[in-house]
Amino acid sequence: MSYVATINDVKAKYKEIEDESDETIESALEDASILVDDDVINGTITEKKRKMAEAYMACHLLFLNFGKTIEDKWDGDTTDKKMAPKLGMGLSSSPYGQFYLTLKCKKDCSNAGPVSGFGSFS
C-alpha cells in the first residue's frame, strides 16, 4: 500500500525538517508506510489512525537520521539545543516515536475505548 500521509503532514509535525528535500521526506514516508502497514495488519493501529501514524513514524525515522545535533550555534552566541536520539531505544528514542506508541492499542484495536495522547480512558 502507498502512504496516505503527505510531505506537508510531516513538515507540520517536525518543524526542524522543513529545509530537507521533499525526496528525503518522501523516502521516510515510504518506509513509514511499510512499518505502519504491519501494525494495521496485526491490529495495533486502526485504519482511522493510519495517516497520523505514517506521519509520526516518518518524523521518527527522520529524527533518527537528522536529529543527532545536540547544539547548533548562530552568530557565535545564540544556540539551539535539540534532543539527540538514544540508539537502541526503539520508538522511545524520539518524541515522534513516543507519540506513535500512544496511537497503538495494547491488544486488538477492535475492542479499544476512547484514547487520548496519554493513554486510554474508560
Secondary structure as GFF3:
##gff-version 3
##sequence-region A 1 122
A	DSSP	alpha_helix	7	13	.	.	.	ID=ss1
A	DSSP	three_ten_helix	15	17	.	.	.	ID=ss2
A	DSSP	alpha_helix	22	41	.	.	.	ID=ss3
A	DSSP	three_ten_helix	47	49	.	.	.	ID=ss4
A	DSSP	alpha_helix	50	66	.	.	.	ID=ss5
A	DSSP	beta_strand	71	74	.	.	.	ID=ss6
A	DSSP	beta_strand	78	81	.	.	.	ID=ss7
A	DSSP	three_ten_helix	90	93	.	.	.	ID=ss8
A	DSSP	alpha_helix	95	103	.	.	.	ID=ss9
A	DSSP	three_ten_helix	109	111	.	.	.	ID=ss10
A	DSSP	beta_strand	115	116	.	.	.	ID=ss11
A	DSSP	beta_strand	119	120	.	.	.	ID=ss12
###
